[in-house]
Amino acid sequence: MVTWPWQRERRPVRTLRVRSRGDFGDVRRVDFEELAPDIDTYLGQAAYLQLGYFETLSQLIAPTPELSHKESLSRAAGAALLKHRELVEVIRSRGDDPLDIMLPFREPLDVFRRATHGARPLETMLSVHITAGMLDDFYLALSASYGATGNRVAQILTADDDRQALVKIITDAIAADEEWRDLLSLWGRRLVGDTLLIARGALRPQTLDAAEEKRVEPVFTDLLAGHSRRMAAIGLDA
């Protein structure tokens, strides 16, 4: 089990709810006791990740020859930047400095972003779609633990992300050349481990015992199920 440098002593007992993306009705409830991250970890990670997705997508625009693809990338990048700015405003509304809250996560999340950056633009587009989708689901599952602040974060994360434009680029490439299917299927499977480590690392520093693993399991089962649905929607094997 990885111990992350930013993890701190956790605050009192909270309940972590598991919800489907966009579902604000009845949800399954999992008792995480002190396993849920403190709110600074929650907000700092979520805000810096969106900034990273903006940076990654922006870097793809210049070398992309097709104008329609440039426009699709710009829309997805703009959506990530908007979510970042709105999460920063949530941090400010709590009286905190967003830079101070995000700084502990800069190095580890930059390492994650480099590890999930593909050798080819299509791989990187798939990385953003898959990893952002999984981690959005994770932060949505956590959101019920943080009252009104969590509700605001949930509203931000469920706003349009414009990542379907990336999916269209990927599916068009597969339709034009079937060799992409196997390559991208393999790449999509490789993304899962690194992404789950980011989610796991947000929980608490100690190695989870058997009882804690049992409480955590439903959340990560849901994340994997969401990953499989995203891959299947693109026509890729998960």
PAZAPA-4460 file (N, C-alpha, C; in steps of 0.05 Angstrom, whole numbers, plus 32768, in hexadecimal, padded with zeros to 4 digits):
% residues 238
    n_x    n_y    n_z   ca_x   ca_y   ca_z    c_x    c_y    c_z   seq   type   mol
   8011   7FE8   8000   8000   8000   8000   8012   8019   8000     1      M     A
   800B   802C   7FEF   801B   8045   7FED   8013   8058   8003     2      V     A
   8027   8065   800F   8022   807A   8022   8029   8094   8015     3      T     A
   8017   80A7   8013   801B   80C0   8005   8024   80D6   8017     4      W     A
   8035   80E8   800D   8042   80FB   801E   802F   8110   8029     5      P     A
   8018   8114   801D   8006   812A   8026   7FF2   8121   803B     6      W     A
   7FF1   8107   8040   7FDB   80FD   8052   7FDF   8106   806E     7      Q     A
   7FCA   810D   807B   7FCB   8119   8096   7FBA   8109   80A8     8      R     A
   7FBC   8110   80C2   7FAA   8104   80D5   7F8D   810B   80CE     9      E     A
   7F7C   80F7   80CE   7F61   80FC   80C4   7F4F   8108   80DA    10      R     A
   7F3A   8115   80D0   7F27   8121   80E2   7F12   810D   80EB    11      R     A
   7EFF   8115   80FB   7EED   8101   8107   7EDE   80F1   80F2    12      P     A
   7ED1   80DC   80FC   7EC2   80C9   80EC   7EAF   80D6   80D8    13      V     A
   7EB1   80CC   80BE   7E9E   80D5   80AA   7E93   80BD   809B    14      R     A
   7E7E   80C1   808D   7E73   80AC   807D   7E78   80B1   805F    15      T     A
   7E82   809D   8051   7E87   80A0   8035   7E71   8093   8025    16      L     A
   7E64   80A1   8014   7E4E   8097   8004   7E58   8090   7FE8    17      R     A
   7E4D   807B   7FDD   7E54   8074   7FC1   7E3C   807B   7FB0    18      V     A
   7E41   808B   7F9B   7E2B   8093   7F8A   7E35   8090   7F6D    19      R     A
   7E21   808C   7F5B   7E27   808D   7F3F   7E2A   80AA   7F36    20      S     A
   7E3A   80AE   7F21   7E3F   80CA   7F18   7E24   80D7   7F10    21      R     A
   7E1F   80EE   7F1B   7E07   80FD   7F15   7DEF   80F4   7F26    22      G     A
   7DF2   80E0   7F37   7DDC   80D6   7F48   7DDD   80E4   7F63    23      D     A
   7DC9   80F5   7F68   7DC8   8102   7F82   7DB0   80F8   7F92    24      F     A
   7DA5   80E1   7F8B   7D8F   80D5   7F9A   7D9A   80C2   7FAF    25      G     A
   7D8B   80AC   7FB4   7D94   8098   7FC7   7DAE   808C   7FBE    26      D     A
   7DC1   8088   7FD1   7DDA   807C   7FCA   7DE1   8066   7FDF    27      V     A
   7DF2   8053   7FD7   7DFC   8040   7FEA   7E0E   804E   7FFD    28      R     A
   7E0E   8047   8015   7E1F   8053   8029   7E34   8040   8033    29      R     A
   7E4D   8049   8034   7E63   8038   803F   7E6F   8047   8056    30      V     A
   7E72   803A   806D   7E7D   8047   8085   7E9B   8046   8083    31      D     A
   7EA8   805D   807F   7EC5   805E   807D   7ED2   8067   8097    32      F     A
   7EC3   806D   80AB   7ECE   8077   80C4   7EE3   808C   80BE    33      E     A
   7EFC   8087   80C5   7F11   809C   80C1   7F21   8098   80A7    34      E     A
   7F16   8089   8094   7F25   8084   807C   7F22   809A   8067    35      L     A
   7F0C   80A9   8069   7F08   80BE   8055   7F1D   80D4   8059    36      A     A
   7F26   80E0   8043   7F3B   80F5   8045   7F30   810E   8052    37      P     A
   7F43   811E   805E   7F3A   8138   8068   7F33   814A   8050    38      D     A
   7F24   815F   8056   7F19   816F   8040   7F2E   817D   8030    39      I     A
   7F45   8184   803D   7F5A   8191   802D   7F66   817D   8018    40      D     A
   7F69   8164   8020   7F72   8150   800C   7F5E   814D   7FF6    41      T     A
   7F45   814C   7FFE   7F2F   8149   7FEA   7F2F   815F   7FD6    42      Y     A
   7F2E   8178   7FE0   7F2D   818F   7FCE   7F47   8194   7FBF    43      L     A
   7F5D   8190   7FCD   7F77   8195   7FC0   7F7C   8182   7FA9    44      G     A
   7F77   8169   7FAD   7F7B   8155   7F98   7F68   815B   7F80    45      Q     A
   7F4F   815F   7F86   7F3B   8163   7F71   7F41   817B   7F60    46      A     A
   7F49   8191   7F6D   7F4F   81AA   7F5F   7F68   81A7   7F4E    47      A     A
   7F7D   819B   7F59   7F96   8199   7F4A   7F93   8185   7F33    48      Y     A
   7F84   8170   7F36   7F80   815E   7F20   7F73   816B   7F08    49      L     A
   7F5F   817C   7F0D   7F52   818A   7EF7   7F65   819C   7EE9    50      Q     A
   7F77   81A9   7EF8   7F8B   81BA   7EEB   7F9E   81AA   7EDA    51      L     A
   7FA5   8192   7EE4   7FB6   8180   7ED4   7FA9   8177   7EBA    52      G     A
   7F8F   8171   7EBB   7F81   8169   7EA3   7F80   817F   7E8F    53      Y     A
   7F7C   8198   7E99   7F7D   81AF   7E87   7F98   81B1   7E79    54      F     A
   7FAD   81AE   7E89   7FC8   81B0   7E7D   7FCD   819A   7E69    55      E     A
   7FC6   8182   7E6F   7FCB   816C   7E5D   7FBC   8170   7E42    56      T     A
   7FA3   8177   7E44   7F93   817A   7E2C   7F9D   8192   7E1C    57      L     A
   7FA5   81A8   7E29   7FAF   81BF   7E1B   7FC8   81B9   7E0B    58      S     A
   7FD9   81A8   7E17   7FF2   81A0   7E09   7FED   8190   7DF0    59      Q     A
   7FD6   8183   7DEE   7FCF   8174   7DD6   7FC5   8184   7DBF    60      L     A
   7FBD   819D   7DC4   7FB0   81AD   7DAF   7FC4   81B4   7D99    61      I     A
   7FDB   81BF   7DA0   7FEE   81C9   7D8C   7FF7   81B3   7D78    62      A     A
   7FFE   819B   7D80   8007   8187   7D6D   7FF1   8178   7D5E    63      P     A
   7FD8   817E   7D65   7FC1   8171   7D58   7FBB   817F   7D3E    64      T     A
   7FBC   8171   7D27   7FB9   817F   7D0D   7F9C   8186   7D06    65      P     A
   7F89   8175   7D0E   7F6D   8179   7D05   7F60   818F   7D16    66      E     A
   7F54   81A3   7D08   7F48   81B9   7D16   7F31   81B0   7D28    67      L     A
   7F21   819D   7D1F   7F0B   8193   7D2F   7F15   8186   7D49    68      S     A
   7F2C   8179   7D47   7F37   816C   7D5F   7F42   8181   7D72    69      H     A
   7F4F   8196   7D67   7F58   81AC   7D78   7F41   81B8   7D88    70      K     A
   7F2B   81BC   7D7A   7F13   81C8   7D87   7F08   81B6   7D9D    71      E     A
   7F08   819C   7D98   7EFE   8189   7DAC   7F10   8189   7DC4    72      S     A
   7F2A   8189   7DBF   7F3D   8189   7DD6   7F3A   81A3   7DE6    73      L     A
   7F36   81B9   7DD8   7F34   81D3   7DE6   7F1B   81D3   7DF7    74      S     A
   7F05   81C7   7DEE   7EED   81C6   7DFE   7EF1   81B6   7E18    75      R     A
   7EFE   819E   7E14   7F02   818D   7E2C   7F16   819B   7E3F    76      A     A
   7F2A   81A8   7E34   7F3D   81B6   7E45   7F2F   81CD   7E54    77      A     A
   7F1E   81DC   7E46   7F10   81F2   7E52   7EFD   81E8   7E69    78      G     A
   7EF0   81D1   7E65   7EDF   81C6   7E7A   7EEF   81BF   7E93    79      A     A
   7F07   81B3   7E8F   7F18   81AC   7EA6   7F21   81C6   7EB4    80      A     A
   7F28   81DA   7EA5   7F31   81F3   7EB2   7F1A   8200   7EC2    81      L     A
   7F02   81FF   7EB7   7EEB   820A   7EC5   7EE6   81FB   7EDF    82      L     A
   7EE8   81E1   7EDF   7EE4   81D2   7EF7   7EFA   81D8   7F0B    83      K     A
   7F13   81DB   7F02   7F29   81E3   7F13   7F23   81FE   7F21    84      H     A
   7F1B   8211   7F11   7F15   822C   7F1C   7EFE   822B   7F31    85      R     A
   7EEA   821B   7F2B   7ED4   8219   7F3E   7EDB   820B   7F57    86      E     A
   7EED   81F7   7F56   7EF6   81EA   7F6E   7F08   81FD   7F7E    87      L     A
   7F18   820D   7F70   7F28   8221   7F7D   7F16   8234   7F8D    88      V     A
   7F00   823C   7F81   7EEE   824E   7F8F   7EE2   8241   7FA8    89      E     A
   7EDD   8226   7FA7   7ED3   8218   7FBE   7EE8   821A   7FD5    90      V     A
   7F01   8216   7FCD   7F17   8218   7FE1   7F18   8234   7FED    91      I     A
   7F17   8248   7FDC   7F18   8264   7FE6   7F00   826A   7FF8    92      R     A
   7EE9   825F   7FF2   7ED1   8264   8002   7ED4   8259   801E    93      S     A
   7EE6   8246   8022   7EEB   823B   803C   7F01   824B   804B    94      R     A
   7F0B   8261   803E   7F1F   8271   804B   7F3B   8267   8048    95      G     A
   7F3F   8255   8035   7F5A   8249   8031   7F66   8254   8017    96      D     A
   7F81   8252   8016   7F90   825A   7FFE   7F91   8242   7FEB    97      D     A
   7F86   8244   7FD3   7F85   822C   7FC1   7FA1   8222   7FBB    98      P     A
   7FB5   8233   7FB9   7FD0   822A   7FB3   7FDB   8219   7FCA    99      L     A
   7FD6   8222   7FE2   7FDF   8212   7FF9   7FD1   81F7   7FFB   100      D     A
   7FB8   81F7   7FF4   7FA9   81DE   7FF5   7FB1   81CA   7FDF   101      I     A
   7FB8   81D5   7FC7   7FBF   81C3   7FB1   7FDD   81BB   7FB1   102      M     A
   7FEE   81CB   7FBD   800B   81C7   7FBB   8014   81AB   7FC4   103      L     A
   8009   819F   7FD9   8013   8185   7FE1   800E   816F   7FCC   104      P     A
   7FFC   8174   7FBA   7FF5   8160   7FA6   8002   8164   7F8B   105      F     A
   8010   817A   7F89   801C   8181   7F6F   802F   816B   7F65   106      R     A
   8042   8164   7F75   8056   8151   7F6D   804B   8135   7F68   107      E     A
   803C   8129   7F7A   8031   810E   7F75   801D   810D   7F5E   108      P     A
   800D   8122   7F5B   7FFA   8122   7F45   8007   8128   7F2A   109      L     A
   801D   8137   7F2A   802C   813A   7F11   8039   8120   7F09   110      D     A
   8043   8111   7F1D   804E   80F6   7F17   8038   80E4   7F0B   111      V     A
   8020   80E5   7F16   800A   80D6   7F0B   8003   80DE   7EEF   112      F     A
   8003   80F8   7EEA   7FFD   8102   7ECF   8012   80F9   7EBB   113      R     A
   802B   80FA   7EC3   8040   80F0   7EB0   803E   80D2   7EAB   114      R     A
   8037   80C3   7EC0   8034   80A6   7EBD   801D   809E   7EAB   115      A     A
   8009   80AF   7EA9   7FF2   80A9   7E99   7FF1   80B9   7E7F   116      T     A
   8007   80C5   7E78   800A   80D4   7E5F   8013   80C0   7E4A   117      H     A
   8003   80BD   7E35   800A   80A9   7E21   8020   80B2   7E0E   118      G     A
   802B   809E   7DFF   803F   80A5   7DEB   8032   80B1   7DD3   119      A     A
   8018   80AE   7DCF   800A   80B9   7DB8   7FF2   80C9   7DC2   120      R     A
   7FEA   80DE   7DB3   7FD4   80EF   7DBC   7FBA   80E0   7DC3   121      P     A
   7FB4   80CB   7DB3   7F9B   80BC   7DB9   7F9D   80AE   7DD4   122      L     A
   7FB4   80A4   7DDB   7FB7   8098   7DF6   7FB3   80AC   7E0C   123      E     A
   7FBE   80C4   7E08   7FBB   80D9   7E1C   7F9E   80E2   7E1E   124      T     A
   7F90   80E4   7E08   7F73   80EB   7E09   7F64   80D6   7E19   125      M     A
   7F6A   80BC   7E14   7F5D   80A7   7E22   7F64   80A8   7E40   126      L     A
   7F7D   80AF   7E46   7F85   80B2   7E62   7F74   80C7   7E71   127      S     A
   7F70   80DE   7E64   7F60   80F3   7E71   7F44   80E9   7E75   128      V     A
   7F38   80DD   7E60   7F1D   80D4   7E62   7F19   80BF   7E78   129      H     A
   7F2C   80AC   7E7A   7F29   8095   7E8D   7F30   809E   7EA9   130      I     A
   7F47   80AB   7EAD   7F50   80B2   7EC8   7F3F   80C7   7ED4   131      T     A
   7F37   80DC   7EC4   7F25   80F0   7ECE   7F0A   80E5   7ED5   132      A     A
   7F00   80D2   7EC5   7EE7   80C6   7ECB   7EE7   80B6   7EE5   133      G     A
   7EFC   80A6   7EE9   7EFE   8096   7F01   7F01   80A8   7F1A   134      M     A
   7F12   80BC   7F18   7F17   80CD   7F2F   7EFF   80E0   7F35   135      L     A
   7EF1   80E9   7F20   7ED8   80F8   7F24   7EC5   80E6   7F34   136      D     A
   7EC2   80CD   7F2C   7EB1   80BB   7F3B   7EB9   80B8   7F58   137      D     A
   7ED3   80B6   7F5C   7EDD   80B3   7F78   7ED7   80CC   7F88   138      F     A
   7EDB   80E4   7F7D   7ED6   80FC   7F8D   7EB8   8100   7F90   139      Y     A
   7EA8   80F6   7F7E   7E8B   80F7   7F82   7E82   80E5   7F98   140      L     A
   7E8F   80CD   7F99   7E89   80BB   7FAF   7E90   80C6   7FCA   141      A     A
   7EA6   80D6   7FCB   7EAE   80E3   7FE4   7E9D   80FB   7FEB   142      L     A
   7E90   8107   7FD8   7E84   8121   7FDC   7E70   8122   7FF3   143      S     A
   7E61   810D   7FF7   7E4D   810D   800C   7E59   810F   8028   144      A     A
   7E73   810B   802A   7E80   810D   8044   7E86   8129   804D   145      S     A
   7E81   813D   803C   7E8A   8158   8041   7E74   816D   8041   146      Y     A
   7E5C   8164   8046   7E46   8177   8049   7E42   8189   8031   147      G     A
   7E3D   81A3   8036   7E37   81B6   8021   7E4F   81B9   800E   148      A     A
   7E67   81B8   8019   7E7F   81B9   8008   7E80   81A2   7FF4   149      T     A
   7E7A   818A   7FFE   7E79   8173   7FEC   7E64   8175   7FD7   150      G     A
   7E4D   8181   7FDE   7E38   8185   7FCB   7E41   8197   7FB4   151      N     A
   7E4F   81AD   7FBC   7E59   81BF   7FA8   7E6D   81B1   7F95   152      R     A
   7E7E   81A1   7FA0   7E92   8193   7F90   7E83   817F   7F7D   153      V     A
   7E6F   8172   7F87   7E60   815F   7F76   7E53   816D   7F5F   154      A     A
   7E48   8185   7F64   7E3C   8194   7F4E   7E51   819C   7F39   155      Q     A
   7E69   81A3   7F42   7E7F   81AB   7F30   7E87   8193   7F1F   156      I     A
   7E8B   817C   7F2C   7E95   8164   7F1E   7E81   8158   7F0B   157      L     A
   7E68   815D   7F10   7E53   8151   7EFE   7E4C   8164   7EE7   158      T     A
   7E58   817C   7EE6   7E54   818E   7ECF   7E60   8181   7EB6   159      A     A
   7E58   818B   7E9F   7E62   8180   7E85   7E80   8183   7E84   160      D     A
   7E8D   816C   7E7E   7EAA   816C   7E7C   7EB4   816D   7E5F   161      D     A
   7EA2   816A   7E4C   7EA9   816B   7E2F   7EBE   8156   7E28   162      D     A
   7EC0   8140   7E38   7ED3   812B   7E31   7EC7   8118   7E1B   163      R     A
   7EAD   811A   7E16   7EA3   8109   7E00   7EAE   8112   7DE5   164      Q     A
   7EB8   812A   7DE4   7EC6   8133   7DCB   7EDF   8123   7DC7   165      A     A
   7EED   811C   7DDD   7F05   810B   7DDC   7EFD   80EF   7DD3   166      L     A
   7EE7   80E5   7DDE   7EDE   80CA   7DD7   7ED9   80C8   7DB9   167      V     A
   7ECD   80DD   7DAE   7EC7   80DD   7D91   7EE1   80DB   7D81   168      K     A
   7EF5   80EA   7D89   7F0F   80E8   7D7B   7F1A   80CC   7D7C   169      I     A
   7F18   80BF   7D94   7F23   80A4   7D98   7F13   8090   7D87   170      I     A
   7EF9   8091   7D88   7EE9   807E   7D79   7EEC   8081   7D5B   171      T     A
   7EEF   809A   7D52   7EF4   809E   7D35   7F0E   8092   7D2D   172      D     A
   7F23   8094   7D3E   7F3D   8089   7D38   7F3B   806A   7D37   173      A     A
   7F2D   805E   7D49   7F29   8041   7D49   7F1B   8038   7D30   174      I     A
   7F06   8047   7D28   7EF7   8040   7D10   7F08   8041   7CF7   175      A     A
   7F1B   8054   7CF7   7F2D   8057   7CE0   7F43   8043   7CDF   176      A     A
   7F4C   8039   7CF7   7F62   8026   7CF9   7F5E   8014   7D11   177      D     A
   7F57   7FFB   7D0C   7F50   7FE9   7D22   7F68   7FE3   7D34   178      E     A
   7F80   7FE8   7D2B   7F97   7FE3   7D3D   7F96   7FF3   7D56   179      E     A
   7F89   800A   7D55   7F86   801B   7D6D   7F77   800C   7D83   180      W     A
   7F65   7FFA   7D7C   7F54   7FEE   7D90   7F64   7FDF   7DA5   181      R     A
   7F76   7FCD   7D9C   7F85   7FBD   7DAF   7F99   7FCF   7DBF   182      D     A
   7FA5   7FE2   7DB1   7FB9   7FF3   7DBE   7FAB   8004   7DD4   183      L     A
   7F94   8010   7DCE   7F86   8020   7DE2   7F79   8010   7DF8   184      L     A
   7F71   7FF7   7DF1   7F66   7FE6   7E06   7F7C   7FE0   7E1B   185      S     A
   7F94   7FDA   7E11   7FAA   7FD4   7E23   7FB1   7FED   7E34   186      L     A
   7FB2   8004   7E26   7FB8   801D   7E35   7FA3   8023   7E4A   187      W     A
   7F8A   801F   7E43   7F75   8024   7E56   7F77   8013   7E6F   188      G     A
   7F7F   7FFA   7E6B   7F82   7FE8   7E83   7F9A   7FF1   7E94   189      R     A
   7FAF   7FFB   7E87   7FC6   8004   7E96   7FC0   801C   7EA7   190      R     A
   7FAC   802C   7EA0   7FA6   8044   7EAF   7F99   803E   7ECA   191      L     A
   7F8D   8027   7ECD   7F7D   8022   7EE5   7F8D   8022   7EFF   192      V     A
   7FA4   8014   7EFF   7FB4   8012   7F17   7FBD   802D   7F22   193      G     A
   7FC8   803E   7F10   7FD2   8058   7F19   7FBB   8069   7F23   194      D     A
   7FA4   8067   7F17   7F8D   8077   7F1F   7F82   806E   7F3A   195      T     A
   7F80   8054   7F3E   7F77   804A   7F58   7F8A   8051   7F6F   196      L     A
   7FA4   8053   7F68   7FB7   805B   7F7D   7FB3   8077   7F86   197      L     A
   7FAB   8089   7F73   7FA5   80A5   7F7B   7F8D   80A5   7F8E   198      I     A
   7F78   8095   7F87   7F61   8094   7F98   7F67   8088   7FB3   199      A     A
   7F76   8072   7FB3   7F7E   8064   7FCC   7F8E   8077   7FDD   200      R     A
   7FA1   8085   7FD0   7FB3   8097   7FDF   7FA5   80AD   7FEE   201      G     A
   7F8C   80B3   7FE6   7F7E   80C9   7FF3   7F71   80C0   800D   202      A     A
   7F71   80A7   8013   7F61   809D   802A   7F6F   80A2   8044   203      L     A
   7F83   8091   804B   7F91   8096   8064   7FAC   8088   8062   204      R     A
   7FC0   8090   8072   7FDB   8086   806E   7FDF   8069   8076   205      P     A
   7FD1   805E   8089   7FD6   8043   8092   7FCD   802F   807D   206      Q     A
   7FDB   8018   807D   7FD2   8002   806D   7FB7   7FF9   8077   207      T     A
   7FA5   7FF4   8064   7F8A   7FEC   806C   7F89   7FD0   8076   208      L     A
   7F7B   7FCB   808C   7F78   7FB0   8096   7F61   7FA3   8088   209      D     A
   7F5B   7F8A   808E   7F47   7F7B   807F   7F2B   7F88   8081   210      A     A
   7F24   7F92   8099   7F0A   7F9F   809D   7F08   7FB9   808D   211      A     A
   7F1E   7FC8   808C   7F1E   7FE1   807D   7F1D   7FDC   805F   212      E     A
   7F2C   7FC8   8057   7F2B   7FC0   803A   7F0E   7FB9   8032   213      E     A
   7EFF   7FAC   8044   7EE4   7FA4   803D   7ED2   7FBD   803A   214      K     A
   7ED7   7FD1   804B   7EC7   7FEA   8048   7ECE   7FFA   802F   215      R     A
   7EE7   7FF9   8028   7EF1   8007   8010   7EE8   7FFA   7FF6   216      V     A
   7EE6   7FDF   7FF7   7EE2   7FD0   7FDE   7ECA   7FD9   7FCD   217      E     A
   7EB3   7FE0   7FD8   7E9D   7FE8   7FC6   7EA3   8001   7FB6   218      P     A
   7EB1   8014   7FC1   7EB8   802C   7FB2   7EC9   8025   7F9A   219      V     A
   7EDE   8015   7F9E   7EF0   800F   7F88   7EE3   7FFB   7F74   220      F     A
   7ED1   7FEB   7F7D   7EC2   7FDB   7F6B   7EB1   7FED   7F58   221      T     A
   7EA5   8001   7F63   7E96   8014   7F53   7EA8   8023   7F3F   222      D     A
   7EC0   802B   7F48   7ED3   8038   7F36   7EDA   8027   7F1E   223      L     A
   7EDF   800D   7F24   7EE7   7FFA   7F0F   7ECF   7FF5   7EFC   224      L     A
   7EB7   7FF4   7F07   7EA0   7FF1   7EF6   7E9C   8008   7EE3   225      A     A
   7EA0   8020   7EEE   7E9E   8038   7EDD   7EB3   8039   7EC7   226      G     A
   7ECB   802F   7ECE   7EE1   802D   7EBA   7ED9   801A   7EA4   227      H     A
   7ECD   8003   7EAB   7EC5   7FF0   7E97   7EB0   7FFB   7E84   228      S     A
   7E9D   800B   7E90   7E88   8017   7E7F   7E94   802B   7E6C   229      R     A
   7EA7   803B   7E75   7EB3   804F   7E63   7EC2   8041   7E4C   230      R     A
   7ED1   802D   7E53   7EE1   801F   7E3E   7ECD   8012   7E2A   231      M     A
   7EB8   8005   7E34   7EA5   7FF8   7E22   7E97   800C   7E10   232      A     A
   7E92   8024   7E1A   7E85   8038   7E0A   7E96   8041   7DF3   233      A     A
   7EB1   803E   7DF6   7EC3   8046   7DE1   7EC8   802E   7DCE   234      I     A
   7EBF   8016   7DD6   7EC4   7FFF   7DC7   7EDE   7FF1   7DCE   235      G     A
   7EE8   7FF6   7DE6   7F01   7FEB   7DF0   7EFC   7FD6   7E06   236      L     A
   7F0E   7FC2   7E07   7F0C   7FAE   7E1D   7F19   7FBA   7E36   237      D     A
   7F0B   7FB7   7E4C   7F15   7FC0   7E66   7F26   7FAB   7E74   238      A     A
***
